[in-house]
Amino acid sequence: MVVDVLLAAGVTFELLCCIGVLVMRTTHDRLHYAAAGSTVPAFLVLAAVLVREHLSSGGLDAIAAVALAFFLNPVLLVATARVARRIDGHEVPDA
Amino acid sequence: MNAFAVAAMVLLAGFVPLGIVALRSRPIDGLVALEAGGTLTVLILLCLAEGLHRSFEFGIAVVAALLSWVSGLVFARFLGRWL
């Protein structure tokens, strides 16, 4: 039962993030939803997996996958936001 | 079919809006959709690995998380410099 609730919430939030990427008008607004996809929904799905797998090797792999997505995604989104600003004609200091 | 397999299939529907953005919007918006798709792929692989009871396949989700990040950076660099 716990797994079902966690999965339903995780899937719902993830699909809402995908729809947000579609519905939003500007690139920067879309970036918000793309970023949100690797936070709450990912941890809800991870929690569901850990309820089943506990800390087995599969559970540790799942923690690694979600941690990678959670910690690396902001770097990627900032890089994308800088590119979007440059494409829109704003001056962006070189990194 | 268990809850994880159902969750994986429902998550696949998330690629429809992302595909629409990638096809109809500017390249930079397509990149944003690609990045969101990378996260979606990681979650689908997690659900499939658990739903099919193949715990060794969780490693694929780890590789997917890493490679979708690298590919996003490559595209961002490409869009920023040469287009």
Backbone of each chain as nested JSON, in Angstrom:
{
  "chains": [
    {"id": "A", "residues": [
      {"number": 1, "name": "MET", "atoms": {"N": [0.832, -1.199, 0.0], "CA": [0.0, 0.0, 0.0], "C": [0.882, 1.27, 0.0]}},
      {"number": 2, "name": "VAL", "atoms": {"N": [1.918, 1.257, 0.855], "CA": [2.823, 2.415, 0.92], "C": [3.488, 2.615, -0.432]}},
      {"number": 3, "name": "VAL", "atoms": {"N": [3.909, 1.489, -1.041], "CA": [4.573, 1.571, -2.341], "C": [3.64, 2.193, -3.363]}},
      {"number": 4, "name": "ASP", "atoms": {"N": [2.393, 1.758, -3.366], "CA": [1.436, 2.283, -4.353], "C": [1.254, 3.789, -4.183]}},
      {"number": 5, "name": "VAL", "atoms": {"N": [1.135, 4.249, -2.945], "CA": [0.928, 5.689, -2.708], "C": [2.158, 6.479, -3.157]}},
      {"number": 6, "name": "LEU", "atoms": {"N": [3.339, 5.987, -2.787], "CA": [4.57, 6.693, -3.174], "C": [4.711, 6.729, -4.691]}},
      {"number": 7, "name": "LEU", "atoms": {"N": [4.443, 5.603, -5.331], "CA": [4.577, 5.55, -6.787], "C": [3.548, 6.457, -7.467]}},
      {"number": 8, "name": "ALA", "atoms": {"N": [2.308, 6.416, -6.973], "CA": [1.275, 7.252, -7.599], "C": [1.649, 8.725, -7.485]}},
      {"number": 9, "name": "ALA", "atoms": {"N": [2.143, 9.124, -6.325], "CA": [2.525, 10.532, -6.154], "C": [3.719, 10.865, -7.039]}},
      {"number": 10, "name": "GLY", "atoms": {"N": [4.723, 9.985, -7.062], "CA": [5.906, 10.259, -7.877], "C": [5.575, 10.355, -9.345]}},
      {"number": 11, "name": "VAL", "atoms": {"N": [4.775, 9.432, -9.841], "CA": [4.416, 9.438, -11.261], "C": [3.585, 10.676, -11.587]}},
      {"number": 12, "name": "THR", "atoms": {"N": [2.657, 11.022, -10.714], "CA": [1.811, 12.196, -10.968], "C": [2.647, 13.457, -11.034]}},
      {"number": 13, "name": "PHE", "atoms": {"N": [3.531, 13.63, -10.077], "CA": [4.339, 14.857, -10.082], "C": [5.257, 14.897, -11.298]}},
      {"number": 14, "name": "GLU", "atoms": {"N": [5.806, 13.742, -11.669], "CA": [6.711, 13.724, -12.833], "C": [5.957, 14.088, -14.109]}},
      {"number": 15, "name": "LEU", "atoms": {"N": [4.764, 13.557, -14.261], "CA": [3.968, 13.878, -15.456], "C": [3.56, 15.357, -15.437]}},
      {"number": 16, "name": "LEU", "atoms": {"N": [3.291, 15.897, -14.252], "CA": [2.971, 17.328, -14.171], "C": [4.177, 18.162, -14.608]}},
      {"number": 17, "name": "CYS", "atoms": {"N": [5.375, 17.723, -14.253], "CA": [6.583, 18.449, -14.683], "C": [6.713, 18.389, -16.199]}},
      {"number": 18, "name": "CYS", "atoms": {"N": [6.434, 17.23, -16.773], "CA": [6.535, 17.115, -18.243], "C": [5.498, 18.012, -18.916]}},
      {"number": 19, "name": "ILE", "atoms": {"N": [4.307, 18.051, -18.372], "CA": [3.267, 18.916, -18.945], "C": [3.647, 20.38, -18.754]}},
      {"number": 20, "name": "GLY", "atoms": {"N": [4.29, 20.683, -17.62], "CA": [4.747, 22.058, -17.392], "C": [5.753, 22.497, -18.435]}},
      {"number": 21, "name": "VAL", "atoms": {"N": [6.653, 21.571, -18.833], "CA": [7.63, 21.912, -19.881], "C": [6.901, 22.261, -21.168]}},
      {"number": 22, "name": "LEU", "atoms": {"N": [5.779, 21.576, -21.409], "CA": [5.022, 21.843, -22.64], "C": [4.255, 23.156, -22.549]}},
      {"number": 23, "name": "VAL", "atoms": {"N": [3.625, 23.383, -21.406], "CA": [2.676, 24.492, -21.303], "C": [3.392, 25.844, -21.188]}},
      {"number": 24, "name": "MET", "atoms": {"N": [4.532, 25.854, -20.496], "CA": [5.196, 27.145, -20.264], "C": [5.618, 27.782, -21.592]}},
      {"number": 25, "name": "ARG", "atoms": {"N": [5.702, 29.138, -21.572], "CA": [5.956, 29.863, -22.823], "C": [7.44, 30.131, -23.057]}},
      {"number": 26, "name": "THR", "atoms": {"N": [8.168, 30.499, -21.989], "CA": [9.562, 30.909, -22.222], "C": [10.497, 29.779, -21.823]}},
      {"number": 27, "name": "THR", "atoms": {"N": [11.717, 29.85, -22.332], "CA": [12.699, 28.802, -22.033], "C": [12.999, 28.739, -20.546]}},
      {"number": 28, "name": "HIS", "atoms": {"N": [13.143, 29.883, -19.921], "CA": [13.489, 29.898, -18.492], "C": [12.361, 29.33, -17.637]}},
      {"number": 29, "name": "ASP", "atoms": {"N": [11.11, 29.57, -18.041], "CA": [10.016, 28.946, -17.287], "C": [10.045, 27.43, -17.471]}},
      {"number": 30, "name": "ARG", "atoms": {"N": [10.358, 27.002, -18.665], "CA": [10.441, 25.55, -18.926], "C": [11.561, 24.933, -18.099]}},
      {"number": 31, "name": "LEU", "atoms": {"N": [12.642, 25.664, -17.925], "CA": [13.744, 25.124, -17.128], "C": [13.313, 24.829, -15.695]}},
      {"number": 32, "name": "HIS", "atoms": {"N": [12.403, 25.65, -15.164], "CA": [11.93, 25.385, -13.796], "C": [11.315, 23.99, -13.702]}},
      {"number": 33, "name": "TYR", "atoms": {"N": [10.482, 23.681, -14.708], "CA": [9.784, 22.393, -14.631], "C": [10.728, 21.237, -14.937]}},
      {"number": 34, "name": "ALA", "atoms": {"N": [11.68, 21.488, -15.831], "CA": [12.649, 20.409, -16.102], "C": [13.479, 20.132, -14.851]}},
      {"number": 35, "name": "ALA", "atoms": {"N": [13.772, 21.176, -14.085], "CA": [14.553, 20.997, -12.856], "C": [13.725, 20.284, -11.785]}},
      {"number": 36, "name": "ALA", "atoms": {"N": [12.451, 20.658, -11.723], "CA": [11.612, 20.07, -10.661], "C": [11.463, 18.562, -10.845]}},
      {"number": 37, "name": "GLY", "atoms": {"N": [11.6, 18.103, -12.1], "CA": [11.42, 16.674, -12.359], "C": [12.427, 15.799, -11.649]}},
      {"number": 38, "name": "SER", "atoms": {"N": [13.6, 16.347, -11.333], "CA": [14.629, 15.505, -10.694], "C": [14.677, 15.724, -9.184]}},
      {"number": 39, "name": "THR", "atoms": {"N": [13.623, 16.316, -8.619], "CA": [13.632, 16.521, -7.164], "C": [12.554, 15.666, -6.49]}},
      {"number": 40, "name": "VAL", "atoms": {"N": [11.4, 16.244, -6.262], "CA": [10.379, 15.528, -5.471], "C": [9.943, 14.21, -6.125]}},
      {"number": 41, "name": "PRO", "atoms": {"N": [9.628, 14.217, -7.441], "CA": [9.183, 12.937, -8.006], "C": [10.246, 11.858, -7.93]}},
      {"number": 42, "name": "ALA", "atoms": {"N": [11.499, 12.259, -8.152], "CA": [12.57, 11.258, -8.134], "C": [12.713, 10.65, -6.742]}},
      {"number": 43, "name": "PHE", "atoms": {"N": [12.588, 11.486, -5.716], "CA": [12.742, 10.946, -4.361], "C": [11.537, 10.095, -3.957]}},
      {"number": 44, "name": "LEU", "atoms": {"N": [10.374, 10.417, -4.487], "CA": [9.208, 9.578, -4.182], "C": [9.363, 8.2, -4.812]}},
      {"number": 45, "name": "VAL", "atoms": {"N": [9.828, 8.163, -6.054], "CA": [10.039, 6.863, -6.711], "C": [11.155, 6.109, -5.992]}},
      {"number": 46, "name": "LEU", "atoms": {"N": [12.197, 6.843, -5.598], "CA": [13.29, 6.194, -4.863], "C": [12.779, 5.597, -3.545]}},
      {"number": 47, "name": "ALA", "atoms": {"N": [11.929, 6.34, -2.862], "CA": [11.392, 5.829, -1.586], "C": [10.597, 4.542, -1.824]}},
      {"number": 48, "name": "ALA", "atoms": {"N": [9.833, 4.524, -2.912], "CA": [9.051, 3.316, -3.221], "C": [9.976, 2.131, -3.484]}},
      {"number": 49, "name": "VAL", "atoms": {"N": [11.073, 2.404, -4.211], "CA": [12.013, 1.311, -4.51], "C": [12.675, 0.823, -3.225]}},
      {"number": 50, "name": "LEU", "atoms": {"N": [13.042, 1.751, -2.348], "CA": [13.734, 1.365, -1.111], "C": [12.811, 0.614, -0.159]}},
      {"number": 51, "name": "VAL", "atoms": {"N": [11.509, 0.9, -0.214], "CA": [10.575, 0.134, 0.621], "C": [10.637, -1.335, 0.232]}},
      {"number": 52, "name": "ARG", "atoms": {"N": [10.84, -1.599, -1.051], "CA": [10.931, -2.996, -1.52], "C": [12.346, -3.552, -1.378]}},
      {"number": 53, "name": "GLU", "atoms": {"N": [13.329, -2.765, -1.867], "CA": [14.692, -3.296, -1.977], "C": [15.501, -3.139, -0.691]}},
      {"number": 54, "name": "HIS", "atoms": {"N": [15.049, -2.245, 0.188], "CA": [15.845, -1.876, 1.368], "C": [17.251, -1.482, 0.912]}},
      {"number": 55, "name": "LEU", "atoms": {"N": [18.298, -1.804, 1.71], "CA": [19.645, -1.356, 1.308], "C": [20.409, -2.49, 0.637]}},
      {"number": 56, "name": "SER", "atoms": {"N": [19.802, -3.211, -0.254], "CA": [20.507, -4.224, -1.044], "C": [21.333, -3.514, -2.11]}},
      {"number": 57, "name": "SER", "atoms": {"N": [21.992, -4.292, -2.943], "CA": [22.812, -3.651, -3.998], "C": [21.925, -2.878, -4.949]}},
      {"number": 58, "name": "GLY", "atoms": {"N": [20.736, -3.417, -5.228], "CA": [19.819, -2.687, -6.097], "C": [19.365, -1.4, -5.449]}},
      {"number": 59, "name": "GLY", "atoms": {"N": [19.109, -1.426, -4.171], "CA": [18.69, -0.215, -3.476], "C": [19.778, 0.837, -3.488]}},
      {"number": 60, "name": "LEU", "atoms": {"N": [21.021, 0.397, -3.303], "CA": [22.125, 1.36, -3.322], "C": [22.309, 1.942, -4.722]}},
      {"number": 61, "name": "ASP", "atoms": {"N": [22.119, 1.105, -5.759], "CA": [22.188, 1.628, -7.136], "C": [21.098, 2.656, -7.369]}},
      {"number": 62, "name": "ALA", "atoms": {"N": [19.916, 2.386, -6.862], "CA": [18.809, 3.334, -7.05], "C": [19.122, 4.66, -6.357]}},
      {"number": 63, "name": "ILE", "atoms": {"N": [19.718, 4.569, -5.163], "CA": [20.111, 5.803, -4.459], "C": [21.144, 6.559, -5.287]}},
      {"number": 64, "name": "ALA", "atoms": {"N": [22.088, 5.824, -5.869], "CA": [23.124, 6.477, -6.681], "C": [22.513, 7.159, -7.901]}},
      {"number": 65, "name": "ALA", "atoms": {"N": [21.585, 6.474, -8.567], "CA": [20.983, 7.051, -9.784], "C": [20.238, 8.342, -9.452]}},
      {"number": 66, "name": "VAL", "atoms": {"N": [19.433, 8.326, -8.395], "CA": [18.646, 9.52, -8.054], "C": [19.562, 10.615, -7.517]}},
      {"number": 67, "name": "ALA", "atoms": {"N": [20.594, 10.239, -6.786], "CA": [21.526, 11.26, -6.279], "C": [22.251, 11.931, -7.44]}},
      {"number": 68, "name": "LEU", "atoms": {"N": [22.665, 11.141, -8.442], "CA": [23.312, 11.726, -9.621], "C": [22.371, 12.705, -10.315]}},
      {"number": 69, "name": "ALA", "atoms": {"N": [21.137, 12.256, -10.52], "CA": [20.179, 13.134, -11.203], "C": [19.949, 14.404, -10.387]}},
      {"number": 70, "name": "PHE", "atoms": {"N": [19.886, 14.261, -9.057], "CA": [19.55, 15.401, -8.21], "C": [20.699, 16.409, -8.145]}},
      {"number": 71, "name": "PHE", "atoms": {"N": [21.945, 15.903, -8.024], "CA": [23.068, 16.817, -7.818], "C": [23.646, 17.345, -9.138]}},
      {"number": 72, "name": "LEU", "atoms": {"N": [23.531, 16.549, -10.226], "CA": [24.134, 16.997, -11.487], "C": [23.186, 17.874, -12.301]}},
      {"number": 73, "name": "ASN", "atoms": {"N": [21.889, 17.687, -12.134], "CA": [20.943, 18.414, -12.972], "C": [21.064, 19.929, -12.862]}},
      {"number": 74, "name": "PRO", "atoms": {"N": [21.258, 20.491, -11.665], "CA": [21.38, 21.951, -11.6], "C": [22.532, 22.488, -12.444]}},
      {"number": 75, "name": "VAL", "atoms": {"N": [23.631, 21.76, -12.504], "CA": [24.766, 22.217, -13.319], "C": [24.331, 22.32, -14.775]}},
      {"number": 76, "name": "LEU", "atoms": {"N": [23.616, 21.294, -15.199], "CA": [23.166, 21.243, -16.595], "C": [22.159, 22.353, -16.886]}},
      {"number": 77, "name": "LEU", "atoms": {"N": [21.291, 22.612, -15.934], "CA": [20.24, 23.607, -16.177], "C": [20.811, 25.018, -16.161]}},
      {"number": 78, "name": "VAL", "atoms": {"N": [21.822, 25.26, -15.334], "CA": [22.455, 26.585, -15.35], "C": [23.174, 26.778, -16.683]}},
      {"number": 79, "name": "ALA", "atoms": {"N": [23.841, 25.735, -17.152], "CA": [24.515, 25.848, -18.454], "C": [23.495, 26.132, -19.55]}},
      {"number": 80, "name": "THR", "atoms": {"N": [22.354, 25.468, -19.485], "CA": [21.316, 25.69, -20.5], "C": [20.744, 27.092, -20.386]}},
      {"number": 81, "name": "ALA", "atoms": {"N": [20.582, 27.582, -19.176], "CA": [20.039, 28.936, -18.996], "C": [21.015, 29.969, -19.55]}},
      {"number": 82, "name": "ARG", "atoms": {"N": [22.303, 29.743, -19.368], "CA": [23.298, 30.681, -19.926], "C": [23.233, 30.679, -21.445]}},
      {"number": 83, "name": "VAL", "atoms": {"N": [23.09, 29.502, -22.019], "CA": [22.992, 29.418, -23.485], "C": [21.736, 30.129, -23.951]}},
      {"number": 84, "name": "ALA", "atoms": {"N": [20.635, 29.938, -23.225], "CA": [19.379, 30.586, -23.619], "C": [19.538, 32.104, -23.583]}},
      {"number": 85, "name": "ARG", "atoms": {"N": [20.216, 32.629, -22.571], "CA": [20.422, 34.081, -22.494], "C": [21.284, 34.558, -23.65]}},
      {"number": 86, "name": "ARG", "atoms": {"N": [22.294, 33.761, -23.986], "CA": [23.168, 34.181, -25.1], "C": [22.38, 34.161, -26.394]}},
      {"number": 87, "name": "ILE", "atoms": {"N": [21.549, 33.149, -26.608], "CA": [20.76, 33.054, -27.845], "C": [19.769, 34.208, -27.917]}},
      {"number": 88, "name": "ASP", "atoms": {"N": [19.25, 34.613, -26.747], "CA": [18.281, 35.722, -26.733], "C": [18.973, 37.082, -26.844]}},
      {"number": 89, "name": "GLY", "atoms": {"N": [20.288, 37.059, -26.98], "CA": [20.97, 38.323, -27.269], "C": [21.534, 39.032, -26.07]}},
      {"number": 90, "name": "HIS", "atoms": {"N": [21.413, 38.43, -24.884], "CA": [21.979, 39.094, -23.708], "C": [23.451, 38.738, -23.62]}},
      {"number": 91, "name": "GLU", "atoms": {"N": [24.237, 39.671, -23.088], "CA": [25.664, 39.43, -22.931], "C": [25.857, 38.496, -21.728]}},
      {"number": 92, "name": "VAL", "atoms": {"N": [26.592, 37.426, -21.93], "CA": [26.85, 36.477, -20.846], "C": [28.359, 36.363, -20.69]}},
      {"number": 93, "name": "PRO", "atoms": {"N": [28.885, 36.723, -19.498], "CA": [30.345, 36.614, -19.305], "C": [30.772, 35.168, -19.461]}},
      {"number": 94, "name": "ASP", "atoms": {"N": [31.938, 34.938, -20.078], "CA": [32.407, 33.565, -20.278], "C": [32.701, 32.93, -18.939]}},
      {"number": 95, "name": "ALA", "atoms": {"N": [32.408, 31.663, -18.87], "CA": [32.612, 30.944, -17.577], "C": [34.107, 30.854, -17.29]}}
    ]},
    {"id": "B", "residues": [
      {"number": 1, "name": "MET", "atoms": {"N": [1.058, -8.142, -13.346], "CA": [1.742, -6.845, -13.44], "C": [1.673, -6.122, -12.101]}},
      {"number": 2, "name": "ASN", "atoms": {"N": [2.832, -5.665, -11.613], "CA": [2.829, -5.023, -10.317], "C": [2.863, -3.497, -10.459]}},
      {"number": 3, "name": "ALA", "atoms": {"N": [2.878, -2.838, -9.295], "CA": [2.736, -1.376, -9.293], "C": [3.886, -0.703, -10.03]}},
      {"number": 4, "name": "PHE", "atoms": {"N": [5.087, -1.293, -9.915], "CA": [6.232, -0.641, -10.55], "C": [6.153, -0.729, -12.074]}},
      {"number": 5, "name": "ALA", "atoms": {"N": [5.679, -1.854, -12.586], "CA": [5.544, -1.993, -14.033], "C": [4.487, -1.025, -14.553]}},
      {"number": 6, "name": "VAL", "atoms": {"N": [3.407, -0.898, -13.827], "CA": [2.36, 0.055, -14.223], "C": [2.916, 1.476, -14.177]}},
      {"number": 7, "name": "ALA", "atoms": {"N": [3.674, 1.788, -13.129], "CA": [4.246, 3.137, -13.007], "C": [5.181, 3.426, -14.172]}},
      {"number": 8, "name": "ALA", "atoms": {"N": [5.97, 2.431, -14.568], "CA": [6.9, 2.636, -15.688], "C": [6.139, 2.95, -16.963]}},
      {"number": 9, "name": "MET", "atoms": {"N": [5.033, 2.213, -17.173], "CA": [4.271, 2.45, -18.404], "C": [3.575, 3.804, -18.391]}},
      {"number": 10, "name": "VAL", "atoms": {"N": [3.077, 4.198, -17.23], "CA": [2.417, 5.507, -17.155], "C": [3.447, 6.62, -17.353]}},
      {"number": 11, "name": "LEU", "atoms": {"N": [4.641, 6.426, -16.806], "CA": [5.683, 7.44, -16.975], "C": [6.057, 7.616, -18.453]}},
      {"number": 12, "name": "LEU", "atoms": {"N": [5.918, 6.547, -19.238], "CA": [6.238, 6.677, -20.659], "C": [5.391, 7.769, -21.318]}},
      {"number": 13, "name": "ALA", "atoms": {"N": [4.201, 7.992, -20.774], "CA": [3.336, 9.028, -21.356], "C": [3.969, 10.407, -21.225]}},
      {"number": 14, "name": "GLY", "atoms": {"N": [4.901, 10.543, -20.314], "CA": [5.566, 11.846, -20.138], "C": [6.372, 12.263, -21.346]}},
      {"number": 15, "name": "PHE", "atoms": {"N": [6.722, 11.295, -22.2], "CA": [7.512, 11.649, -23.388], "C": [6.67, 12.358, -24.443]}},
      {"number": 16, "name": "VAL", "atoms": {"N": [5.337, 12.249, -24.355], "CA": [4.5, 12.891, -25.387], "C": [4.637, 14.417, -25.319]}},
      {"number": 17, "name": "PRO", "atoms": {"N": [4.385, 15.052, -24.147], "CA": [4.552, 16.513, -24.137], "C": [5.983, 16.938, -24.435]}},
      {"number": 18, "name": "LEU", "atoms": {"N": [6.947, 16.167, -23.952], "CA": [8.345, 16.546, -24.213], "C": [8.656, 16.437, -25.705]}},
      {"number": 19, "name": "GLY", "atoms": {"N": [8.097, 15.429, -26.352], "CA": [8.305, 15.289, -27.801], "C": [7.69, 16.429, -28.567]}},
      {"number": 20, "name": "ILE", "atoms": {"N": [6.522, 16.884, -28.111], "CA": [5.864, 18.017, -28.787], "C": [6.738, 19.257, -28.676]}},
      {"number": 21, "name": "VAL", "atoms": {"N": [7.297, 19.487, -27.482], "CA": [8.171, 20.661, -27.294], "C": [9.399, 20.526, -28.187]}},
      {"number": 22, "name": "ALA", "atoms": {"N": [9.964, 19.333, -28.222], "CA": [11.192, 19.154, -29.007], "C": [10.931, 19.368, -30.491]}},
      {"number": 23, "name": "LEU", "atoms": {"N": [9.755, 18.968, -30.95], "CA": [9.477, 19.072, -32.386], "C": [9.034, 20.47, -32.79]}},
      {"number": 24, "name": "ARG", "atoms": {"N": [8.286, 21.152, -31.906], "CA": [7.634, 22.38, -32.364], "C": [8.328, 23.658, -31.918]}},
      {"number": 25, "name": "SER", "atoms": {"N": [9.222, 23.577, -30.918], "CA": [9.768, 24.835, -30.391], "C": [11.179, 25.061, -30.919]}},
      {"number": 26, "name": "ARG", "atoms": {"N": [11.803, 26.098, -30.379], "CA": [13.177, 26.439, -30.778], "C": [14.135, 25.348, -30.321]}},
      {"number": 27, "name": "PRO", "atoms": {"N": [15.346, 25.302, -30.907], "CA": [16.302, 24.265, -30.47], "C": [16.602, 24.321, -28.98]}},
      {"number": 28, "name": "ILE", "atoms": {"N": [16.716, 25.519, -28.417], "CA": [17.035, 25.613, -26.99], "C": [15.904, 25.031, -26.137]}},
      {"number": 29, "name": "ASP", "atoms": {"N": [14.671, 25.198, -26.57], "CA": [13.556, 24.613, -25.826], "C": [13.551, 23.096, -26.0]}},
      {"number": 30, "name": "GLY", "atoms": {"N": [13.969, 22.649, -27.172], "CA": [14.101, 21.207, -27.371], "C": [15.144, 20.624, -26.449]}},
      {"number": 31, "name": "LEU", "atoms": {"N": [16.198, 21.409, -26.179], "CA": [17.218, 20.927, -25.24], "C": [16.645, 20.802, -23.836]}},
      {"number": 32, "name": "VAL", "atoms": {"N": [15.819, 21.755, -23.443], "CA": [15.181, 21.673, -22.113], "C": [14.315, 20.417, -22.035]}},
      {"number": 33, "name": "ALA", "atoms": {"N": [13.597, 20.136, -23.114], "CA": [12.762, 18.924, -23.132], "C": [13.637, 17.674, -23.071]}},
      {"number": 34, "name": "LEU", "atoms": {"N": [14.787, 17.72, -23.74], "CA": [15.702, 16.567, -23.697], "C": [16.192, 16.323, -22.274]}},
      {"number": 35, "name": "GLU", "atoms": {"N": [16.48, 17.403, -21.557], "CA": [16.97, 17.244, -20.185], "C": [15.872, 16.679, -19.285]}},
      {"number": 36, "name": "ALA", "atoms": {"N": [14.656, 17.186, -19.473], "CA": [13.552, 16.628, -18.68], "C": [13.337, 15.159, -19.041]}},
      {"number": 37, "name": "GLY", "atoms": {"N": [13.538, 14.843, -20.316], "CA": [13.407, 13.451, -20.741], "C": [14.465, 12.56, -20.133]}},
      {"number": 38, "name": "GLY", "atoms": {"N": [15.656, 13.12, -19.885], "CA": [16.709, 12.334, -19.244], "C": [16.321, 11.901, -17.853]}},
      {"number": 39, "name": "THR", "atoms": {"N": [15.75, 12.829, -17.102], "CA": [15.301, 12.493, -15.744], "C": [14.175, 11.473, -15.797]}},
      {"number": 40, "name": "LEU", "atoms": {"N": [13.273, 11.679, -16.746], "CA": [12.154, 10.741, -16.893], "C": [12.657, 9.334, -17.201]}},
      {"number": 41, "name": "THR", "atoms": {"N": [13.673, 9.256, -18.027], "CA": [14.238, 7.944, -18.382], "C": [14.816, 7.252, -17.157]}},
      {"number": 42, "name": "VAL", "atoms": {"N": [15.497, 8.001, -16.321], "CA": [16.079, 7.399, -15.103], "C": [14.975, 6.809, -14.233]}},
      {"number": 43, "name": "LEU", "atoms": {"N": [13.876, 7.539, -14.076], "CA": [12.798, 7.031, -13.22], "C": [12.137, 5.805, -13.848]}},
      {"number": 44, "name": "ILE", "atoms": {"N": [11.986, 5.81, -15.168], "CA": [11.381, 4.649, -15.836], "C": [12.267, 3.423, -15.653]}},
      {"number": 45, "name": "LEU", "atoms": {"N": [13.586, 3.612, -15.799], "CA": [14.502, 2.471, -15.644], "C": [14.482, 1.938, -14.211]}},
      {"number": 46, "name": "LEU", "atoms": {"N": [14.348, 2.847, -13.234], "CA": [14.251, 2.394, -11.835], "C": [12.997, 1.542, -11.647]}},
      {"number": 47, "name": "CYS", "atoms": {"N": [11.878, 2.031, -12.193], "CA": [10.616, 1.294, -12.007], "C": [10.664, -0.043, -12.739]}},
      {"number": 48, "name": "LEU", "atoms": {"N": [11.268, -0.073, -13.912], "CA": [11.335, -1.341, -14.651], "C": [12.239, -2.345, -13.927]}},
      {"number": 49, "name": "ALA", "atoms": {"N": [13.372, -1.859, -13.422], "CA": [14.281, -2.773, -12.72], "C": [13.596, -3.398, -11.514]}},
      {"number": 50, "name": "GLU", "atoms": {"N": [12.799, -2.61, -10.814], "CA": [12.1, -3.146, -9.641], "C": [10.897, -3.97, -10.069]}},
      {"number": 51, "name": "GLY", "atoms": {"N": [10.186, -3.486, -11.106], "CA": [8.977, -4.187, -11.525], "C": [9.261, -5.545, -12.131]}},
      {"number": 52, "name": "LEU", "atoms": {"N": [10.409, -5.681, -12.808], "CA": [10.754, -6.956, -13.442], "C": [11.629, -7.817, -12.531]}},
      {"number": 53, "name": "HIS", "atoms": {"N": [11.842, -7.323, -11.288], "CA": [12.614, -8.077, -10.291], "C": [14.017, -8.408, -10.788]}},
      {"number": 54, "name": "ARG", "atoms": {"N": [14.647, -7.432, -11.43], "CA": [16.029, -7.634, -11.904], "C": [16.911, -6.566, -11.247]}},
      {"number": 55, "name": "SER", "atoms": {"N": [17.353, -6.822, -10.059], "CA": [18.039, -5.762, -9.307], "C": [19.366, -5.39, -9.94]}},
      {"number": 56, "name": "PHE", "atoms": {"N": [19.91, -6.276, -10.816], "CA": [21.185, -5.882, -11.439], "C": [20.958, -4.772, -12.463]}},
      {"number": 57, "name": "GLU", "atoms": {"N": [19.7, -4.552, -12.859], "CA": [19.434, -3.523, -13.876], "C": [19.343, -2.127, -13.276]}},
      {"number": 58, "name": "PHE", "atoms": {"N": [19.442, -2.016, -11.951], "CA": [19.48, -0.668, -11.389], "C": [20.725, 0.068, -11.874]}},
      {"number": 59, "name": "GLY", "atoms": {"N": [21.772, -0.684, -12.2], "CA": [22.988, -0.041, -12.7], "C": [22.752, 0.71, -13.99]}},
      {"number": 60, "name": "ILE", "atoms": {"N": [21.779, 0.243, -14.782], "CA": [21.482, 0.94, -16.04], "C": [20.943, 2.33, -15.74]}},
      {"number": 61, "name": "ALA", "atoms": {"N": [20.153, 2.444, -14.677], "CA": [19.62, 3.768, -14.323], "C": [20.749, 4.692, -13.888]}},
      {"number": 62, "name": "VAL", "atoms": {"N": [21.771, 4.137, -13.229], "CA": [22.907, 4.972, -12.818], "C": [23.637, 5.484, -14.056]}},
      {"number": 63, "name": "VAL", "atoms": {"N": [23.861, 4.586, -15.019], "CA": [24.551, 4.988, -16.259], "C": [23.706, 6.008, -17.013]}},
      {"number": 64, "name": "ALA", "atoms": {"N": [22.397, 5.803, -17.046], "CA": [21.513, 6.735, -17.759], "C": [21.548, 8.107, -17.101]}},
      {"number": 65, "name": "ALA", "atoms": {"N": [21.602, 8.161, -15.784], "CA": [21.65, 9.457, -15.091], "C": [22.918, 10.204, -15.462]}},
      {"number": 66, "name": "LEU", "atoms": {"N": [24.01, 9.461, -15.518], "CA": [25.285, 10.118, -15.829], "C": [25.346, 10.557, -17.285]}},
      {"number": 67, "name": "LEU", "atoms": {"N": [24.967, 9.669, -18.185], "CA": [25.107, 9.984, -19.609], "C": [24.097, 11.033, -20.072]}},
      {"number": 68, "name": "SER", "atoms": {"N": [22.909, 11.077, -19.467], "CA": [21.96, 12.122, -19.899], "C": [22.474, 13.483, -19.457]}},
      {"number": 69, "name": "TRP", "atoms": {"N": [23.224, 13.503, -18.357], "CA": [23.824, 14.766, -17.925], "C": [24.914, 15.206, -18.898]}},
      {"number": 70, "name": "VAL", "atoms": {"N": [25.786, 14.261, -19.27], "CA": [26.882, 14.587, -20.195], "C": [26.321, 15.03, -21.537]}},
      {"number": 71, "name": "SER", "atoms": {"N": [25.321, 14.326, -22.036], "CA": [24.776, 14.692, -23.362], "C": [24.112, 16.058, -23.313]}},
      {"number": 72, "name": "GLY", "atoms": {"N": [23.467, 16.376, -22.204], "CA": [22.865, 17.699, -22.085], "C": [23.904, 18.791, -22.128]}},
      {"number": 73, "name": "LEU", "atoms": {"N": [25.032, 18.55, -21.452], "CA": [26.104, 19.551, -21.47], "C": [26.679, 19.716, -22.867]}},
      {"number": 74, "name": "VAL", "atoms": {"N": [26.826, 18.601, -23.587], "CA": [27.377, 18.677, -24.95], "C": [26.443, 19.486, -25.84]}},
      {"number": 75, "name": "PHE", "atoms": {"N": [25.146, 19.225, -25.743], "CA": [24.197, 19.982, -26.571], "C": [24.184, 21.447, -26.174]}},
      {"number": 76, "name": "ALA", "atoms": {"N": [24.25, 21.727, -24.867], "CA": [24.237, 23.128, -24.428], "C": [25.459, 23.85, -24.972]}},
      {"number": 77, "name": "ARG", "atoms": {"N": [26.588, 23.197, -24.918], "CA": [27.814, 23.796, -25.445], "C": [27.695, 24.037, -26.945]}},
      {"number": 78, "name": "PHE", "atoms": {"N": [27.106, 23.055, -27.634], "CA": [26.968, 23.153, -29.095], "C": [26.023, 24.296, -29.452]}},
      {"number": 79, "name": "LEU", "atoms": {"N": [24.89, 24.382, -28.771], "CA": [23.911, 25.435, -29.088], "C": [24.481, 26.816, -28.772]}},
      {"number": 80, "name": "GLY", "atoms": {"N": [25.291, 26.87, -27.717], "CA": [25.817, 28.17, -27.301], "C": [26.909, 28.681, -28.204]}},
      {"number": 81, "name": "ARG", "atoms": {"N": [27.652, 27.765, -28.853], "CA": [28.821, 28.21, -29.621], "C": [28.544, 28.285, -31.104]}},
      {"number": 82, "name": "TRP", "atoms": {"N": [27.864, 27.289, -31.641], "CA": [27.858, 27.174, -33.107], "C": [26.481, 27.404, -33.742]}},
      {"number": 83, "name": "LEU", "atoms": {"N": [25.464, 27.725, -32.938], "CA": [24.172, 27.994, -33.614], "C": [23.689, 29.383, -33.26]}}
    ]}
  ]
}
